[in-house]
Amino acid sequence: PRRAAAPRTGEAVPSMLKWDTSQALRIGSYCAFFATCFVVFAYLTFPYDRVKDMLIKRVEGGAAPGQTAPKLTIEDLGPHWLTGVSLSGVTYEQPAATSDGTPTHIALDDLDVSISPWALLRDKVALAIGADVGDGDLGGHYETQEGGPTHFDFDLDELDLSRLGLGSLLGLPLSGLASGSI
């Protein structure tokens, strides 16, 4: 079969190459419908249980040879908006490095983490983090770039330090409520 030659300037374009407004609108609507269905069903059928298991294995498998592995417990993991996860009942336990040291125990009632897709396009990692511990909470942003500076900004609102377990991480006896900005 012979190919049709391209129309010259001033010649009429063959009707099969012309799109009227209704055809373009119909094709655009089909594309928008497909994209919406894809995002909704990917969001609803995402394997959050497998992500939870992967997180636990990665944390517990990261111990150096000869050291006791840390223990991560997550009661529930699910979606948080479109680009984040929501964890509840999160507990992290790190055994003491020495026999006379104190083990680390950090507990969060709820933890929400969202990643910024726009930052990923700029080769950065930007997270929005929110956590509840008892009657208090903390929220803020963390941003880093390979070879670049790390920025973080967190607000604490009546955060129960003894329930959080931050003192065991620092090796200090911390208790009380903390409010302020970091």
N, C-alpha and C positions, 0 to 999 in steps of 0.2 A: 504494500500500500504506500501511496505517496503522501508525504506530509504537506499540509496546507501551508502556504507561505504566509508570513506575518503581514498584516495589513499595513499599507503604506500610509503616510501622513495624509489625512483628509479622507481616507476611505472609511467606510462603515465597518465596525467591529462585528464579526459574526455573532449571532444571537446566543450561541452556546457559551460565549465568553462574557456576556453581559449578566450582571446580577442586579436585579431590581431590589428595592428596599425591603420588600416583604421576604424575599429569599435570604438576604443577609441577616435579617432579624430572626428568621426561623433557624438558621444554622447557628447563630450566636446563642439563641435560647437553648438549643440542644447541647451545645458545649457547656453552657452555664449549668444546666440540669445535671449533666454528667459529672462535672467538677463538684457540685454540691453533694450529689449522692455518694461520690467517692470519699469525700472528706467525712461525711456523716457516718457512713458505714465503717470506714477505717477507724474512726474515733470510738464507735460502739463495740467493735469486735476486736479491739487491740488486746493482746495477751498480757494483761497486767500481772497475772499470777506468775508467768514466766519471767517477767522483768524483776519481780520481787525475789524469786529464787536466784536469778542471776546476780542481783545486788548482794544477797547474803553470801553466795559462794565466792564472789570476788573479794568481799571484805574478809571472810574467814580463810580464804586461801592465800592471803597476802602476807602471812607471817614468815619471818626469816627462819631458815633451818635451825632447829634446836630451841625455838621459842614457842610458847603456847599461843595458839591462834586466838584472835579476838572473836567475840561472839556478837552478832547483830540479830536482833529480833524485830520483825515488823508484823504487826497484827493484820493490817489491811493496807493495800496500795491500790489507788484508783486514779482516774483522770482529774486534772485541775485545769479548767478552761481548755484551750486548744493545744497549748504547747507545754503543759506541765503535768506534774504528778502530785497527788496528795497521799501522804502516809499517815497512819495513825498507830499509836502504841509502839513507838520506835525506842529501842533500848540498845545501847552499845556498851559492851563490857570488854575491857582490855586487862588481862592479868598483869600483875606487877612484874616489872623487868627483873627485879632482884627479890630475894626471899624476905627482906625486911621492908620492901617498898609497898606502897598502897596501890591497889588496883583502881583502874579508871571505870567509872560507871556513869553514863550519861543517859538520861531518859527524857523523851519528848512525848507529850500527849498527842499533838498533831503537828505535822510538818508539810508545808506546801512549797514546792519548788517549780518555777517556770523559767524556761530558757528563751532568750530573745533570738528569733530567727534572723533578724536584721543584723545583729552583731555577728552571727556566724558567717554571714555573707561578707563581712569586713574582716574576717579571720580573727575574731575575738570571741570570748565566752562571756556572756552576761546573764546572770541569774537574778531572779526576784525570789526572795526567801521570806517565808513567814512561819512562825512556830508558836505553839501554845504550850505552856508548862503551868499546870495548876490554874490559878486565876489570872496569871500574867501572860504576856506575849512579847515576842520580838519580831521585827520585820525590817527588811532592808534590801539592799542591792549589792551584788558582788560582780566585779568585772575584771578580766585579765586578758592579756594578749601575750603570745610567745615572744620573749625577748623584750617585752614592754612592761610598763608598771602595772601593779595590781591596785584596784580601788575598791573600797567597800564602805558602806554607810548603813549602820543599823540603829534602830530606835528600840529601846527597852522600855516596857511599861509594866511595872510591878512584877518583874520576873523573879520567881522563887528560886534563888541560887542553890539552896540545899536540895530541893526536889530535882532541879536540873542536873546536879552532880558535877558542876563545873569545877568545884574545889578539888575533886579527885583527879581531874585532868592536870590541874596546876600544882597539885601537891600542897594546897593550902586549905585550912578549914573555913570555907565560905558558907555563910548562911544569911538569911534576910531577904528583903525585896530590893531589886535594883530597877531604877528608872533613869533614863537619860539617853544620850546618843554616843555612838562609837564611830 
